Amino acid sequence: MGSSLILRMNAEKALKALGVNAKVEHTDLSSARGMRADVIIAQGLHTEDLGGAAPVIVPISNFMDVDGLRNQLDEALRAQGWL
């Protein structure tokens, strides 16, 4: 759960930079499948396992790259018409 906690904190920073007020939770892969989420941010190797779990699934490779995550979220949220 350590990596998901880091990702949660960086996702909160990225979403704040985009002006998005969001509740961000961190969880393990099996729990994520059962949650009702609008967006799931996960390591790229896990995104196939999460197919259909949320309207938007953002694969990431670098947990520490807040700017890269912000850019990916910006693109994904705009594609949904949410930004």
N, C-alpha and C positions, 0 to 999 in steps of 0.2 A: 504494500500500500504506500510505501514511501514515494515511488515515482508518480503515483496518481495524485498524491498530496502536492507535490511540486507542480505538476501540470495544472491542478486546480488553482493554485495561487497565481500562476502565470496566465491562465485563462481569465481569471478575474481582472488582472491588469490589462490584458488585451481588450476585453469587453468594455472596461471602463474607458479606455482610450478611444473606443468607437462610440461612446456615449450610450451603451446598451446596459440597462439595468437588468441583471440576471441573477438567478439563484444557481450557484455552481456547486455541484456535489462531486465527490470522488468515490469510486467504488471499484471492485474487482470486475472482471469480464463477465462472469456468470450473473452477478447481480445487475449489471448494466442491461443485459438482455431483457430483464423483467421490469425495468423502470419505464415510466412514461416520460420521455424527454423530447424536446424540440430539436436539440442539437447534442450530438455525442462527439467528443474530441478524444481520439484514441491513437495509440501507436499504429502506424501503417500496417504492420503485420497482423493486427487484430481486426481491421475494418471488415474483412470478409465475414468473420464470425458474427459481426454486429449488423449485417445487412437487414434492413427493414425495422430495426429497433427504434429509429428516429427518422424524421423527414430529412435531416441533414446530418451526415457523418463526415467529420473532418479528420483525415489521416495526418499525423505529424511524425516527424523523424527526430526533431531536436526539441526536447522539453524545455530547454533553457532559452530558446530564441523567441522572446516575447514579440518582437517586431514581425517575425515570420508568421507567428500564430495570429497576430492581429490582421495581417494581410490575408491569410487564408480564411479567417472568420469573416472579414469584410467581403471577400468575394462570394463566399457561400451564403451569407445572409442577404446580400444584394440579389443573388440569383433566385432566392425565394421571395424577393420583394419585401423583405423584413427591414431593410435599411433604405 
